[in-house]
């Protein structure tokens, strides 16, 4: 019997354990900056199945190690989630870990902490089948990704000394191999005016009125943004607006809009800021354009911050990591996997976008259910993902 068949059989054999662990993960809420209890649960499970070492770093990422070989492979799942929104919108308790019709339901089922169950049991498969080689596998449960994608991986690599040669992002891919996605950034545009009593608006300079022309020109800018055949088109959207005014009977003297800018190949922070600065309405209003910063306190108490710029990345179709992903996908699925891209953004903006480390994605579940009240995970996806993660190092 070859290794591929042994790996598949081992993944099937551990299905009950994978599902039980996945349900406990759902039952452990882990909103961004509040992941501590889940980190403890993951560490316990890693040690139980035989990981060589488990570390919790300064900002609270959990990192499990298998092997001490030369080639370093990082497999990452962010273990934080967004909130639940309106509780009445959920048909089930989002933290009950419900398992029905071979499917697990709840917040984080799709996006994306259940990938951790597959990765941990991939480690057990590697140990049981003695598949260790001249590689070190680092299974990471990263924190705060929902608030600031890329930040936890940048921390692990730049400040904790992890130096992966390859990275696998386990966000949902519907069991396809992904090799890139658009980048993104967050900006704000501020107009200043002069306040006066609203009974005589001509005496002032209305900052909100100044902003209306800017909003129209930003919306029109979408038609002129670059397009890439594989990654897709750049976009910009006004996502929030606010103003400062002495009262509802006064002309506002400051207005701010916030922009979500999705970046395709060839678009950068510098070029995107310049596009907004060049708009006639921005020049006329002498508006100020800024890139936002993320500031937060991790569940460990550590303070973190980062510019909210997340670069585009694409790994060439012929790269050996993509080819290895295809081979591992064939082990897991029994067929050649589809190779594609994400629509949304992931921690790959750090590993591949900023640090240029070869990166691919392979994850259970379908991204279309991310952040919805219908999050679910087919248990078979978790089993197949475990087989993929156990097989991949053999091809690198």
Secondary structure, 3 states (H helix, E strand, C coil): CCHHHHHHHHHHHCHHHHHHHHHHHHCCCCECCCCHHHHHHHHHHHHHHCCCEEEECCCCCEEEEECCCCEEEEEEEECCECCCCCHHHCCCCCCCCCEECCEEECCCCCCCCCHHHHHHHHHHHHHHCCCCCCEEEEEEEECCCCCCCCHHHHHHHHCCCCCCCEEEECCCCCCCEECEECEEEEEEEEEECECCEHHHHHHCECHHHHHHHHHHHHHHHHHHCCEECCCEECEEEEEEEEEECCCCCECCCEEEEEEEEEECCCCCHHHHHHHHHCCHHHHHHCCEEEECEEEEECCCCCEEEEECEECCEECCCCCHHHHHHHHHHHHHHCCCCCEECCCCCCCHHHHHHHCCCCEEECCCCCHHHCCCCCCEEEHHHHHHHHHHHHHHHHHC
